[in-house]
Amino acid sequence: MALKKAHLFIDGSNTYHALKENKLFDLFSYKWLYGEISKHYEIQKVFYYDATKSFKIEQRQFAEQQRFHSKLTKEIPNLVIRARKLKYLTKNSKIESAKKKAGFCNGCLPKIESFLKLSGLRKISKEKGIDIMLVCDMIKGAFQNKYETALLLSGDADYTPAVELAQLLGKETVNVHCYAGSAAELRNTSDLHLLITSDAKGSCLLKKY
């Protein structure tokens, strides 16, 4: 029996944080995932979405990201890396005003900055337009009948409307995700979902639901 033709759409940032949260980061590889999914689908194209770091602001992180993209390109057939520049945020005026009014001593200010960053209350950057690119590629491919199945690697509920539209266009939708950080709305809307987990030996597994 012929396998269904599929496109795999990967939300890079969402997947990175999900793997970290689920303690799967050191066990997981995209090469492994591609091999596992290829047992059930004929993956004709893989789209990887990422926000490109600034060489001027984060030189080390930029170099690491470029090496990672190069590795992916070598390991995954028919890979398309879709990226936009990461937007770096200026200081939040409300936070700066509150710090002044609170009257922290000069010795405490570095600790306050560290706390704000670690807690996520002060973000130095954010992605712009990555999710929109993914949605456009998914729906464009469905309209053009480029695939039979859309495989979406993400746990973000914001993709639910795109999944519903792909279904209206006659496409099967499969949500690939980790356990923690996965939106029930996205899983339940998809025709089926594949859970990335691990076994007792510390190897990754892909379970079908």
C-alpha positions as CSV (number, residue, x, y, z in Angstrom):
1,M,0.0,0.0,0.0
2,A,1.4,3.4,-1.0
3,L,2.2,5.8,1.7
4,K,0.4,9.2,1.9
5,K,2.3,12.1,0.5
6,A,3.1,14.5,3.4
7,H,4.7,17.8,4.2
8,L,6.3,18.2,7.7
9,F,6.0,21.7,9.2
10,I,8.3,22.3,12.2
11,D,7.9,25.2,14.6
12,G,11.6,25.3,15.7
13,S,11.3,27.5,18.8
14,N,8.2,25.8,20.2
15,T,9.8,22.4,19.7
16,Y,13.1,23.5,21.3
17,H,11.3,24.6,24.5
18,A,9.0,21.6,24.5
19,L,12.0,19.2,24.3
20,K,13.7,21.1,27.2
21,E,10.6,21.1,29.3
22,N,10.0,17.4,28.8
23,K,13.7,16.5,29.4
24,L,14.0,15.0,25.9
25,F,16.5,17.5,24.4
26,D,19.6,15.3,24.8
27,L,17.7,12.2,23.5
28,F,16.0,13.7,20.5
29,S,17.3,14.2,17.0
30,Y,15.4,15.4,13.9
31,K,17.1,12.7,11.9
32,W,15.5,10.1,14.2
33,L,12.1,11.8,13.9
34,Y,12.3,12.0,10.1
35,G,13.1,8.3,10.0
36,E,10.2,7.3,12.3
37,I,7.6,9.4,10.5
38,S,8.9,8.1,7.1
39,K,7.7,4.6,8.1
40,H,4.2,5.8,7.8
41,Y,4.3,8.8,5.4
42,E,6.1,9.7,2.2
43,I,7.6,13.0,3.4
44,Q,8.1,15.1,0.2
45,K,9.2,18.3,1.9
46,V,10.2,19.5,5.4
47,F,9.8,23.1,6.5
48,Y,11.8,24.3,9.5
49,Y,10.8,27.7,10.9
50,D,13.3,29.7,13.0
51,A,14.1,33.2,14.0
52,T,17.6,34.2,13.0
53,K,19.7,35.7,15.8
54,S,21.8,38.8,15.3
55,F,25.5,38.4,14.7
56,K,26.2,41.8,16.3
57,I,24.2,41.2,19.4
58,E,24.6,37.4,20.0
59,Q,27.7,36.3,18.1
60,R,28.1,32.9,19.8
61,Q,24.4,32.0,19.6
62,F,24.3,33.1,15.9
63,A,27.3,30.8,15.1
64,E,25.6,27.9,17.0
65,Q,22.4,28.5,15.1
66,Q,24.1,28.5,11.7
67,R,25.9,25.2,12.6
68,F,22.6,23.7,13.6
69,H,20.9,24.8,10.4
70,S,23.8,23.3,8.4
71,K,23.5,20.0,10.3
72,L,19.8,19.8,9.6
73,T,20.3,20.4,5.9
74,K,22.7,17.5,5.7
75,E,20.5,15.1,7.8
76,I,17.0,15.9,6.5
77,P,16.2,15.4,2.8
78,N,14.2,18.1,1.0
79,L,14.6,20.5,3.9
80,V,13.5,24.1,3.6
81,I,14.6,26.5,6.3
82,R,12.2,29.4,6.6
83,A,13.6,32.2,8.8
84,R,13.0,35.8,9.8
85,K,15.3,38.0,11.8
86,L,14.8,38.0,15.5
87,K,13.5,41.3,16.8
88,Y,15.3,42.7,19.8
89,L,13.3,44.7,22.3
90,T,14.3,47.9,23.9
91,K,13.9,48.4,27.7
92,N,10.4,48.4,29.0
93,S,9.6,51.9,30.3
94,K,7.1,50.5,32.9
95,I,9.7,48.2,34.4
96,E,12.4,50.9,34.5
97,S,10.0,53.4,36.2
98,A,9.0,50.8,38.8
99,K,12.6,50.0,39.5
100,K,13.3,53.7,40.2
101,K,10.2,54.1,42.4
102,A,11.0,51.0,44.4
103,G,14.3,52.6,45.5
104,F,16.6,49.5,45.1
105,C,20.2,50.1,46.0
106,N,22.9,50.0,43.2
107,G,24.1,46.6,44.4
108,C,20.6,45.1,44.1
109,L,19.9,46.3,40.6
110,P,22.0,43.6,38.8
111,K,20.2,40.9,40.8
112,I,16.8,42.4,39.9
113,E,17.8,42.4,36.2
114,S,18.8,38.7,36.5
115,F,15.5,37.8,38.2
116,L,13.4,39.6,35.6
117,K,15.2,37.7,32.8
118,L,15.1,34.3,34.4
119,S,11.4,34.7,35.3
120,G,10.6,35.7,31.7
121,L,9.3,39.1,32.8
122,R,11.9,40.9,30.8
123,K,12.3,39.4,27.3
124,I,15.2,40.7,25.2
125,S,13.8,39.4,22.0
126,K,10.8,38.0,20.3
127,E,9.9,36.2,17.1
128,K,8.0,38.2,14.4
129,G,6.0,36.5,11.7
130,I,7.3,32.9,12.1
131,D,3.9,31.4,12.8
132,I,2.4,33.3,9.9
133,M,4.9,31.9,7.5
134,L,4.1,28.4,8.7
135,V,0.4,28.9,8.3
136,C,0.8,30.4,4.8
137,D,3.0,27.5,3.7
138,M,0.6,24.9,5.1
139,I,-2.5,26.4,3.5
140,K,-0.8,27.3,0.2
141,G,0.3,23.6,-0.1
142,A,-3.2,22.4,0.6
143,F,-4.7,24.7,-2.0
144,Q,-2.1,23.6,-4.6
145,N,-2.6,19.9,-3.6
146,K,1.1,19.5,-2.8
147,Y,0.4,17.0,-0.1
148,E,-2.2,14.6,1.3
149,T,-1.2,14.9,5.0
150,A,0.1,18.0,6.9
151,L,2.4,17.0,9.8
152,L,2.7,19.8,12.3
153,L,5.4,19.6,14.9
154,S,4.2,22.1,17.5
155,G,2.2,22.3,20.7
156,D,0.9,25.9,20.0
157,A,-2.9,26.2,20.0
158,D,-2.6,29.2,17.7
159,Y,-2.2,26.8,14.8
160,T,-5.7,25.3,15.3
161,P,-7.5,27.5,12.7
162,A,-4.9,26.6,10.1
163,V,-5.4,22.9,10.9
164,E,-9.2,23.3,10.5
165,L,-8.7,25.1,7.1
166,A,-6.4,22.4,5.8
167,Q,-9.0,19.8,6.8
168,L,-11.7,21.8,4.9
169,L,-9.4,21.6,1.9
170,G,-9.5,17.8,2.2
171,K,-6.2,17.2,3.9
172,E,-5.4,14.9,6.8
173,T,-3.7,16.7,9.7
174,V,-1.3,15.1,12.2
175,N,-0.1,17.0,15.3
176,V,3.4,15.9,16.4
177,H,4.2,17.0,20.0
178,C,5.7,16.4,23.4
179,Y,3.6,15.8,26.5
180,A,4.1,18.9,28.5
181,G,3.4,22.2,26.6
182,S,1.0,20.5,24.2
183,A,-2.3,22.3,23.6
184,A,-5.3,20.0,23.9
185,E,-7.2,22.1,21.4
186,L,-4.6,21.5,18.7
187,R,-4.4,17.8,19.5
188,N,-8.1,17.3,19.5
189,T,-8.7,19.3,16.3
190,S,-6.1,17.2,14.4
191,D,-7.1,14.0,12.8
192,L,-4.5,12.2,14.9
193,H,-1.5,13.0,16.9
194,L,2.0,11.5,17.5
195,L,3.6,11.9,21.0
196,I,7.3,12.2,21.3
197,T,8.3,10.5,24.5
198,S,11.1,8.1,25.8
199,D,11.3,4.6,27.1
200,A,13.0,3.1,30.2
201,K,16.3,2.8,28.3
202,G,16.4,6.5,27.6
203,S,15.6,6.3,23.9
204,C,13.0,8.4,22.1
205,L,9.7,6.9,21.1
206,L,6.9,8.1,18.8
207,K,3.5,7.0,20.0
208,K,0.4,7.2,17.7
209,Y,-3.0,8.4,19.1
